[in-house]
Amino acid sequence: MNEKNYSVLVCDDSAMIRKTLGGILGEWGIKNIFEAGNGNEAVDMYREHHPDLVFMDIVMPEKTGLEALVEIRSEDPSARVIMASSTGTKKNLMTAIDAGAFDFIQKPFEKDVIHTLLRKILKGELD
Amino acid sequence: MFSRHFGQFLLQEGIVTPQTLSRALARLSDARPLVGILALAKGFMTPAQVREVNRIQKREDKRFGQIAIEKGYLTAEKLEELLSAQKNEHVLLGQILVEDRVLSHEGLLRALELYREKSGLSPEGYEAMTGGDTDRAVASVLAGQPGGKNSLVRIWGELFVRNVIRFVDPAAALDPLAEKGNGGLVTFLQPMKGDRELTVFISAEEPVLADLARRFSDLASGVFDEMAREAVGEFLNVSNGLFTVNCSDKGIELDLLPQEEVPGNDPRLRRKPDGLLPLLLPEGILWAGILC
């Protein structure tokens, strides 16, 4: 499936989550996986690599995922950012939608949910 | 579940040996609670009455409940209540120990009474603990604590225990007999702000947290290393996240802040928590607290 070399940025302060998501993305043949541990790193890495997709946690030190989302989308309105967080409150959902998040997934991740999402976003474009 | 906790109690009291307990626990999943043992545990029948009905059962092809009603030991309503309770794991361990002749009927009754007395639980709390009613059991353990009447503390407590059962160990049990010291405990805490300011923490010895991490994440090996720390932190994060969602549905907005691993003597842990729950896991006690 990897005719176009897809790249994904995974931003989460938990190395465990980054590894878990990285593993799922790897199953899709995605090799260009960038990792960021907080919102600041995420913004920097987005600027540098312009990934096709971003998975973004919300609660992180230094800069939250919502702040990073706003910054990334203000620089690149076409950025596709999926918020991936344990705290799917109405307020966070609304803020994320208002800021242009592509989708919101609730932790703990279910592999099937990630697969469905990836199928929707990536496979659709490759077929 | 109550069986593990009650087994621990029997062990601590010297009523059973580690070997007999281990054998009995191994048989738990295949066993089904008997009406006679349930009637005994609920105080509906005496040991002598249960033995008499058991004797009659050997010569008459009748069910325990039918004989007990005929003898006037049970009413139809009481029998109905016992049959409903059969669905729970209620005092199943005690039943196995009676079957294995580790305990007599009288011994089981004394052990249950001793447990009730030492746990300090109200009759309702005891009923909830033994019947596997998690929410009522949590309320009972929180009763008498500073935040026992605080609905937010109750919501947190009920949700936290359900999360442990769901994500970590289906057999996790509240242990109202556990005693907390801070020595040797590793603590993860996570503050929240918004409509309220509060902090939730979990504390335990390293082996307990290592085991929690392994059960929560395939990536953790069972050793308390960096990955285990990540997994414990993520479990707390997930649990607290679901708490914020629950609060949000009730009109209370809370934002999670990054969590920290702190020593047991961290100043924030000096004051008595508004809610503190001891959960018995395979490797020991996991303490969960909330400071409002």
Interface residues (C-beta under 8 A of the other chain):
Chain A: D13 S14 A15 M16 I17 K19 T20 I58 V59 M60 P61 S85 S86 T87 G88 T89 K90 K91 Q106 K107 P108
Chain B: F167 S217 L219 A220 E226 M227 E230 A231 G233 E234 N237 V238 N240 G241 L242 T244 V245 C247 S248 D249 E253 L254 D255 L256 L257 P258
